[in-house]
Amino acid sequence: MTIYIHGFGGSGCGVKAELFRIYFKSINQPFIAPSLSYVPHLVIKTLEEIVESDGGNVNLIGSSLGGFYAIYLAQKYGLKAVLINPSINPDETLKKVLGMAPNFYDNSSFEWRESHLEMLKEYRVEAKKRDNFFVLLQKGDELLDYREAVNSLPYAKFAIEEGGSHSFENIEKYFDDIKWYLIGCGNRI
Protein backbone atom coordinates (compact mmCIF):
# COMPACT_ATOMS: atom_id res chain seq x y z
CA MET A 1 0.00 0.00 0.00
CA THR A 2 1.11 3.55 -0.69
CA ILE A 3 0.22 6.33 1.73
CA TYR A 4 0.11 9.94 0.53
CA ILE A 5 0.86 12.46 3.31
CA HIS A 6 -0.42 15.96 2.56
CA GLY A 7 1.20 19.21 3.59
CA PHE A 8 0.38 21.93 6.10
CA GLY A 9 -3.28 22.97 5.96
CA GLY A 10 -3.96 20.35 3.30
CA SER A 11 -6.15 17.28 3.17
CA GLY A 12 -6.43 13.89 1.57
CA CYS A 13 -8.73 15.54 -0.98
CA GLY A 14 -6.19 18.02 -2.34
CA VAL A 15 -5.20 18.20 -6.00
CA LYS A 16 -2.05 16.02 -5.71
CA ALA A 17 -3.82 13.48 -3.50
CA GLU A 18 -6.62 13.15 -6.05
CA LEU A 19 -4.19 12.80 -8.96
CA PHE A 20 -2.28 10.07 -7.12
CA ARG A 21 -5.54 8.35 -6.11
CA ILE A 22 -6.63 8.15 -9.75
CA TYR A 23 -3.21 6.97 -10.90
CA PHE A 24 -2.80 4.22 -8.31
CA LYS A 25 -6.35 3.01 -8.99
CA SER A 26 -5.51 2.83 -12.71
CA ILE A 27 -2.56 0.52 -11.99
CA ASN A 28 -4.52 -1.55 -9.43
CA GLN A 29 -2.30 -0.65 -6.50
CA PRO A 30 -3.62 0.00 -2.98
CA PHE A 31 -3.44 3.66 -2.04
CA ILE A 32 -4.76 5.92 0.70
CA ALA A 33 -4.53 9.66 1.28
CA PRO A 34 -5.88 10.28 4.78
CA SER A 35 -6.89 13.76 5.90
CA LEU A 36 -4.66 14.37 8.88
CA SER A 37 -4.83 16.64 11.91
CA TYR A 38 -2.75 19.80 12.05
CA VAL A 39 -1.39 18.66 15.45
CA PRO A 40 1.97 16.92 14.80
CA HIS A 41 1.61 14.31 17.58
CA LEU A 42 -1.78 13.27 16.20
CA VAL A 43 -0.44 13.09 12.65
CA ILE A 44 2.38 10.77 13.66
CA LYS A 45 0.14 8.60 15.85
CA THR A 46 -2.36 8.17 13.01
CA LEU A 47 0.33 7.36 10.42
CA GLU A 48 2.15 4.94 12.74
CA GLU A 49 -1.11 3.06 13.31
CA ILE A 50 -1.71 2.82 9.56
CA VAL A 51 1.85 1.62 8.89
CA GLU A 52 1.76 -0.91 11.74
CA SER A 53 -1.71 -2.21 10.81
CA ASP A 54 -0.35 -3.13 7.38
CA GLY A 55 2.64 -4.90 8.90
CA GLY A 56 4.98 -2.14 7.77
CA ASN A 57 4.45 -3.20 4.15
CA VAL A 58 3.85 0.32 2.88
CA ASN A 59 5.45 3.04 0.79
CA LEU A 60 5.16 6.74 1.44
CA ILE A 61 4.66 9.84 -0.65
CA GLY A 62 4.94 13.08 1.29
CA SER A 63 4.49 16.64 0.08
CA SER A 64 5.94 19.64 1.94
CA LEU A 65 5.24 19.05 5.66
CA GLY A 66 4.07 15.59 4.62
CA GLY A 67 7.60 15.04 3.31
CA PHE A 68 8.97 15.82 6.76
CA TYR A 69 6.64 13.25 8.30
CA ALA A 70 7.56 10.75 5.57
CA ILE A 71 11.27 11.14 6.39
CA TYR A 72 10.57 10.35 10.04
CA LEU A 73 8.41 7.30 9.23
CA ALA A 74 10.78 6.00 6.56
CA GLN A 75 13.66 6.10 9.04
CA LYS A 76 11.64 4.52 11.85
CA TYR A 77 10.20 1.66 9.79
CA GLY A 78 12.77 1.27 6.98
CA LEU A 79 10.31 2.32 4.28
CA LYS A 80 10.74 3.78 0.81
CA ALA A 81 9.51 7.33 0.41
CA VAL A 82 8.98 9.83 -2.37
CA LEU A 83 9.34 13.40 -1.13
CA ILE A 84 7.81 16.29 -3.07
CA ASN A 85 9.31 19.69 -2.22
CA PRO A 86 9.75 18.42 1.35
CA SER A 87 9.93 20.66 4.38
CA ILE A 88 13.22 19.81 6.10
CA ASN A 89 13.01 22.30 8.99
CA PRO A 90 9.28 22.90 9.53
CA ASP A 91 9.78 24.02 13.12
CA GLU A 92 11.64 27.00 11.58
CA THR A 93 9.70 27.62 8.37
CA LEU A 94 6.27 27.36 10.01
CA LYS A 95 7.10 30.00 12.63
CA LYS A 96 5.89 32.63 10.18
CA VAL A 97 2.34 31.22 10.25
CA LEU A 98 1.84 31.17 14.02
CA GLY A 99 -1.71 32.16 14.87
CA MET A 100 -4.69 31.43 12.67
CA ALA A 101 -3.70 29.32 9.67
CA PRO A 102 -5.80 28.29 6.67
CA ASN A 103 -7.33 24.90 6.06
CA PHE A 104 -7.26 24.66 2.27
CA TYR A 105 -10.06 22.08 2.09
CA ASP A 106 -12.88 24.38 3.18
CA ASN A 107 -11.18 27.73 3.79
CA SER A 108 -11.73 27.45 7.52
CA SER A 109 -8.85 28.13 9.89
CA PHE A 110 -7.09 26.54 12.83
CA GLU A 111 -4.76 27.86 15.49
CA TRP A 112 -1.10 27.03 14.82
CA ARG A 113 0.78 27.35 18.11
CA GLU A 114 4.34 27.47 19.39
CA SER A 115 3.61 24.10 21.07
CA HIS A 116 3.08 22.59 17.61
CA LEU A 117 6.52 23.80 16.53
CA GLU A 118 7.98 22.10 19.62
CA MET A 119 6.22 18.86 18.67
CA LEU A 120 7.79 18.98 15.20
CA LYS A 121 11.27 19.07 16.75
CA GLU A 122 10.61 15.63 18.25
CA TYR A 123 10.34 14.10 14.76
CA ARG A 124 13.58 15.42 13.28
CA VAL A 125 15.87 12.62 12.18
CA GLU A 126 19.33 12.77 10.75
CA ALA A 127 19.80 11.41 7.27
CA LYS A 128 21.71 8.14 7.20
CA LYS A 129 23.34 6.31 4.34
CA ARG A 130 20.53 3.74 4.38
CA ASP A 131 18.01 6.43 3.48
CA ASN A 132 15.61 5.26 0.83
CA PHE A 133 14.29 8.46 -0.72
CA PHE A 134 13.38 9.72 -4.17
CA VAL A 135 13.12 13.51 -3.90
CA LEU A 136 11.29 15.70 -6.41
CA LEU A 137 12.23 19.36 -6.21
CA GLN A 138 11.32 22.47 -8.16
CA LYS A 139 13.75 25.36 -7.76
CA GLY A 140 10.90 27.86 -8.13
CA ASP A 141 9.39 26.74 -4.80
CA GLU A 142 8.31 30.06 -3.28
CA LEU A 143 8.06 28.68 0.28
CA LEU A 144 11.04 26.37 0.75
CA ASP A 145 14.66 26.43 -0.39
CA TYR A 146 15.23 23.25 -2.40
CA ARG A 147 18.91 23.23 -1.36
CA GLU A 148 17.93 22.29 2.22
CA ALA A 149 16.60 18.96 0.94
CA VAL A 150 19.66 18.40 -1.25
CA ASN A 151 22.00 19.05 1.68
CA SER A 152 19.98 17.09 4.25
CA LEU A 153 19.41 13.96 2.15
CA PRO A 154 22.81 13.31 0.58
CA TYR A 155 22.10 9.67 -0.34
CA ALA A 156 18.69 10.24 -1.94
CA LYS A 157 17.83 10.02 -5.62
CA PHE A 158 16.84 13.44 -6.93
CA ALA A 159 14.83 14.94 -9.76
CA ILE A 160 15.43 18.69 -9.66
CA GLU A 161 13.67 21.04 -12.07
CA GLU A 162 14.14 24.71 -12.88
CA GLY A 163 11.10 26.87 -12.20
CA GLY A 164 7.93 25.39 -10.84
CA SER A 165 6.32 26.17 -7.49
CA HIS A 166 5.79 24.80 -4.01
CA SER A 167 2.79 22.78 -5.16
CA PHE A 168 5.07 21.04 -7.72
CA GLU A 169 3.65 21.72 -11.13
CA ASN A 170 2.94 18.81 -13.48
CA ILE A 171 3.60 16.08 -10.90
CA GLU A 172 1.86 13.62 -13.24
CA LYS A 173 4.90 13.42 -15.49
CA TYR A 174 6.70 11.62 -12.65
CA PHE A 175 3.99 9.05 -11.90
CA ASP A 176 5.67 6.22 -13.80
CA ASP A 177 9.05 6.98 -12.19
CA ILE A 178 7.38 7.02 -8.77
CA LYS A 179 5.69 3.69 -9.49
CA TRP A 180 8.95 2.10 -10.58
CA TYR A 181 10.77 3.51 -7.55
CA LEU A 182 8.19 2.37 -5.01
CA ILE A 183 6.77 -0.85 -6.40
CA GLY A 184 8.27 -1.58 -9.82
CA CYS A 185 10.82 -4.08 -10.94
CA GLY A 186 14.28 -2.92 -11.78
CA ASN A 187 15.81 0.52 -11.49
CA ARG A 188 14.28 2.87 -14.01
CA ILE A 189 15.33 6.14 -12.39
Secondary structure as GFF3:
##gff-version 3
##sequence-region A 1 189
A	DSSP	beta_strand	2	5	.	.	.	ID=ss1
A	DSSP	alpha_helix	15	26	.	.	.	ID=ss2
A	DSSP	beta_strand	31	32	.	.	.	ID=ss3
A	DSSP	alpha_helix	40	53	.	.	.	ID=ss4
A	DSSP	beta_strand	59	63	.	.	.	ID=ss5
A	DSSP	alpha_helix	65	77	.	.	.	ID=ss6
A	DSSP	beta_strand	81	84	.	.	.	ID=ss7
A	DSSP	alpha_helix	90	93	.	.	.	ID=ss8
A	DSSP	three_ten_helix	94	97	.	.	.	ID=ss9
A	DSSP	beta_strand	99	102	.	.	.	ID=ss10
A	DSSP	beta_strand	109	112	.	.	.	ID=ss11
A	DSSP	alpha_helix	114	121	.	.	.	ID=ss12
A	DSSP	beta_strand	133	138	.	.	.	ID=ss13
A	DSSP	alpha_helix	146	152	.	.	.	ID=ss14
A	DSSP	beta_strand	157	161	.	.	.	ID=ss15
A	DSSP	three_ten_helix	171	174	.	.	.	ID=ss16
A	DSSP	alpha_helix	175	182	.	.	.	ID=ss17
###
